[in-house]
């Protein structure tokens, strides 16, 4: 395999958690005014049912998608998605897909709009949106600056932090390609070499775990 090098360790960032205080404030609005709902595995939540709500995931996993080919993030238990919907038009074209059977609470954005005069809620929304912007900036940096190996390394380390249940429900090749835009051929070739090198364990197309730190160049 051609020697490839990635430029930096993006995983030094804490990916899993939005600011705790912001989450608590937003969650309170969702729980007080939202409606508990259920989505079966593979079900899509798009159009107005997505754009007009902010979501709290009670159990399961929701995937935020740009299209059938590209996804932006997965949101499991006790995670919030759709805060940007408060600012109408900012998430046009996005939608959610249930990775597995999922219970969630959907709160109409009007409940947030009516309460933004409350400085506590306004600050919580601003902090959450700022956190999302930071994550997106790192994604963009990966897509623009990294070669194929750097992108695959980034996606694998991200996937390795997800729950085992989530990893069991998704193909590692699909995850890598949807998150980074790397071709299936490149993804397969790099994953094959990483398996041969004893860096990762896969079964039935899913990532079991990363055995040891992935090399910067491979």
N, C-alpha and C positions, 0 to 999 in steps of 0.2 A: 504493500500500500504506500502511496506517495506520502512523504513526511509533510504533515500539516500542523500548523501552530495557531492557537487562539491567543488573543491579545491580553485578556485579563479575566480575573475571577469575578464574574457578575453575581455569584451566589453569596457574596459577602453581605448582600442586602437581606433583610428579613422579609421574605415574601409572604409569609402566611398570615400576617396580622395587620389589620388597619388599626389606627389609634384607639385604644380601649375606651377612653371616655367618649369619643365621638360615636363609636359603635353603640355604647349603652344608651346615649341620647336618641339616636336614630331608631334603635330597636324599640324603645319605649313608644314612639309614635306608631311604628308598624304594628306592634302588638295591641295597642289601644284602639286602632282604627282599621286594621287590616282584616282580611278574610282568609281563613285557613283553606288551602287547596291541595290537590293531589295530581301529580303527573306520572304517567307510566313511562318506563324506559323507552327512549326514542321519541317521546312526545315533544312537539315544538310549541313554544310560547312566543308568538311573534305579533307584529302589527300593534294595534292599540292595547291588547292585553299585556304586552310587554312595555310599550312606550309610555303608557299612562300609569305605571305602577313602580313602586320600590319593593324589593323582595327580601324576605328573611328566610333562610333555608333551615327548616326544622330537622329534616333528616334526608339522606340521599345526596345527590350531586347534580347541580345545574351547570351546563357549559354555555358560556357566552360566546356567540358566533358572529362573525362578519358575513360568512357565506358557508356553503357546503364544504368548501376547501380550506377555510381559515377559521381558527378559533383564537380567542384572546385570553381566556382564563376559565378555570373551573372553581365552583363555589360549593363547598360542602357544608356540613352541619354548623350552625351558628355563624354563618357568613351572610353578609349583605351584598346584594347586587342591584344595580339600576339606580343608584343615587343620582347619576347624571341626568336621569329622566326628569328630575325636578326642573332642569333647564331645557325646556321643550325644544326639540330639534337636534339636540346634541348627540343622540344615539340612533338617529334614523338609519334603517337598514340592519341594525343589530337585532338579534333574537336569542332566545334561550332554548336549549335542548336538554332533556333529562337523560343523563348518562345511565342512571338506574332509577328505579321507582323512588319518587321524591315527594315528601310532604313539605310545603312551604306556605308562608303567609304573604299575601300581596296587599299592599296598601296604596290606595289612589294618591297620586302626586298632589292632588288638590289639598290634602290634609297637611302636607309639608308647606305648600305655598301659603296657606292660610296662617301658618305659625312661624314663618320666617322672621316676623317682627320680634320674635323672642330671640334675644342675643345668644342664648345658650344653644338653641337649635341651629341658628345661622352659623355659629362657630363650628359646631359639630359637622355640618354639611361641608363647610369650607375645608376643614381638616381632612375629611374623608376624600373629597375630590382632589385635594393636593396630594394625598397618598397615592391615589390612582394615577395621577399625572406622573409621579415619580416612577411608578412601575412601568407605565407606557414609555417613558423616556428611555428606560433601560432596554425594553423590547426593541425600540427603534434603533438603538445603538448596536444591538446584536445583529439585527437584520442588515444594517448598512455597513458595519465594519468587519464582521466576522466572515471567515471562509466556511466551507461546508462542515469541516470538522468542528470548528468553534461553535457553530449553531447546534450541531448534534450534541456536543458536550453540554451546552447550556440547557437544552431541552431535557436531556437525561437527568441532570442534577435537579432540575425543577420537578420532574416526574418522580424522582426518588424520594422527594419530600412529601409527596401525596400519600394518602392512606392506602394500605394494601388492598382494601375493597375497591377503591377507585382504579388502582393499577390493574386489578383483575378484570375490570370492565372495559379496558381500552387497549387497543393495539399500540405498541410502542412506536412502530413505524408511522402509523396514522397520527399519533400525538406529535412526533418530531416534525412531520411534514406540515401539519396544520398550524403549528406554533411558529415555525421558522421559514417555511417556503422551500426547504431543501427537497430535492427530487427524491422519489422513492428509491431510485437506483443508488444515489449517493448514500441515503440513509441505510439501506440494506448492506452496502459494502462496508461502511464504517462500523455498523453494529456487529457485523460478522467478525471484523478484525478485533474489536473490543472483547467479544466473547472468546475468541481464540487466545487472546492475551490474558484471559482470566480476570478481566475488569468488571464484567457484568454477568448476571445470570438472568436468563429469559426462559419462559415456558409458554407454549401455545401462543407465541407472539406477544406476550405481555412481559413487562419488566418485573422481575422478582426483587432484585436489589443490585446495588453497586457494591462490589466486594472491596474495592480499594480506590483511592483517589484517582480520578481519570487524569491521564497525562495532558500537559499543555500542548504537546506535539505528539503526533502518532503516525 
